[in-house]
Amino acid sequence: MGKYYLYIVLTRTNTIISRLIRFFKNDEYTHAAISLDAELERMYSFGRKYTFYPFIGRFKKESLSEGTYKYHDNLPGVVIEIEVSRQQYKRAKALIYSFASSKRTYKYNYKGLLYCLLNKSACSEYRFLCSEFVYYILKESGIADFNISRSLVRPQNFLDTKAFRGAVIYKGNLKEIKRINISDIGLACK
C-alpha cells in the first residue's frame, strides 16, 4: 500500500491585490494553491482570469511558469507536503476535478476578500478565495478542519502544519524549484 500526498503552495507576488493583503494583514504569503503531484506541474486555485487584469477572477489551473508567475524572477514561497490516506487523496482529486469540469460556475470571492481584510466572514456557494478553496478541499476530504469560516482562512493558516500532518519541504524562491527536483526534496525530508 503506497503513500499518498497533496501539496499546498503558498506564494507572494508583487501584484496590487497581493500588496493590499500584505499591507492590511502583514502576511508573508498572500496566495495559496493545491497540487496533486510533487512536480507541481499543475496547481489548482482561484485567481485572476487574465494575467494583466485583476478584476475578473475564477477557478484555474496554475503553473509556476505561466500567468502572473511567469513575470516574476523571484517568487517567495513555501511548499507544504501533506501525507493523506488513499480515500482522502481520491476525495480531494474528485473535488478538484469537479471544480475543473464546472469552472464557469465558480468565481473569485471579491466580497469575501474585502470582508476577510476586516475579519468578517462572507461565504458564497459558488465564490471562493484562493485559500478558501484550498481549505475547502482539505476540509471536505477529511484532512483538516481549522474550525473557522472558510472565507476567513488565509494562506498563513496553512503554515500551522500540526493541524493536518503536513511538513514544509521547500521555502525560498519558487522559480528555483525546477532546478531542484521537488520530489527529491520531499524524500529527503521524511
Backbone hydrogen bonds, N-H to C=O, Kabsch-Sander energy under -0.5 kcal/mol:
donor,donor_aa,acceptor,acceptor_aa,energy
4,Y,84,V,-0.9
6,L,82,I,-2.1
7,Y,35,S,-2.5
8,I,80,I,-2.6
9,V,7,Y,-0.5
9,V,33,A,-2.7
10,L,8,I,-0.5
10,L,78,V,-2.5
11,T,31,H,-2.2
12,R,76,P,-1.4
19,R,15,T,-2.5
20,L,16,I,-2.3
21,I,17,I,-2.5
22,R,18,S,-2.5
23,F,19,R,-2.3
24,F,20,L,-2.4
25,K,21,I,-3.0
26,N,22,R,-1.9
30,T,11,T,-2.2
31,H,11,T,-1.8
33,A,9,V,-1.8
34,I,44,Y,-2.2
35,S,7,Y,-2.8
36,L,42,R,-0.6
40,L,37,D,-1.3
43,M,62,E,-2.5
44,Y,34,I,-2.8
45,S,60,K,-2.2
47,G,58,R,-2.3
49,K,56,I,-3.3
50,Y,53,Y,-0.7
50,Y,56,I,-0.6
53,Y,50,Y,-1.7
56,I,53,Y,-0.7
58,R,47,G,-2.6
59,F,106,Y,-0.6
60,K,45,S,-2.9
62,E,43,M,-3.6
66,E,63,S,-1.6
69,Y,66,E,-0.8
70,K,66,E,-0.8
70,K,67,G,-0.8
71,Y,68,T,-1.3
72,H,69,Y,-1.8
73,D,71,Y,-0.5
75,L,73,D,-0.5
77,G,172,G,-2.0
78,V,10,L,-2.2
79,V,170,Y,-2.5
80,I,8,I,-3.0
81,E,79,V,-0.5
81,E,167,A,-2.9
82,I,6,L,-2.9
83,E,81,E,-0.5
83,E,165,R,-1.3
84,V,4,Y,-2.7
89,Y,85,S,-2.5
90,K,86,R,-2.6
91,R,87,Q,-2.3
92,A,88,Q,-2.7
93,K,89,Y,-2.7
94,A,90,K,-2.3
95,L,91,R,-2.4
96,I,92,A,-2.5
97,Y,93,K,-2.6
98,S,94,A,-1.9
99,F,95,L,-2.1
100,A,96,I,-2.4
101,S,97,Y,-2.4
102,S,98,S,-1.0
102,S,99,F,-0.5
103,K,100,A,-1.1
105,T,102,S,-2.3
106,Y,102,S,-0.7
107,K,126,Y,-2.4
108,Y,57,G,-1.4
109,N,128,F,-1.7
110,Y,108,Y,-1.5
113,L,109,N,-1.9
114,L,110,Y,-2.2
115,Y,111,K,-2.7
116,C,112,G,-2.9
117,L,113,L,-1.9
118,L,114,L,-0.8
118,L,115,Y,-0.9
119,N,116,C,-1.9
120,K,115,Y,-2.8
124,S,127,R,-0.7
127,R,124,S,-0.7
128,F,107,K,-2.0
133,F,129,L,-2.3
134,V,130,C,-2.0
135,Y,131,S,-2.4
136,Y,132,E,-2.3
137,I,133,F,-2.3
138,L,134,V,-2.2
139,K,135,Y,-3.3
140,E,136,Y,-2.8
141,S,137,I,-1.2
142,G,139,K,-1.6
143,I,138,L,-2.9
144,A,138,L,-1.0
152,L,149,S,-1.9
153,V,150,R,-1.0
157,N,154,R,-1.9
158,F,154,R,-0.5
158,F,155,P,-1.5
159,L,156,Q,-1.8
160,D,157,N,-1.4
161,T,159,L,-1.9
163,A,160,D,-1.8
164,F,161,T,-1.4
166,G,161,T,-2.1
167,A,81,E,-2.1
169,I,79,V,-2.5
169,I,167,A,-0.6
170,Y,79,V,-1.2
172,G,77,G,-2.5
174,L,75,L,-3.1
174,L,172,G,-0.7
176,E,173,N,-1.9
177,I,174,L,-0.8
179,R,176,E,-1.3
180,I,176,E,-0.8
181,N,179,R,-0.5
182,I,180,I,-0.6
184,D,181,N,-1.0
185,I,181,N,-1.6
186,G,182,I,-2.4
187,L,183,S,-1.6
188,A,184,D,-1.9
189,C,185,I,-1.4
190,K,187,L,-0.8
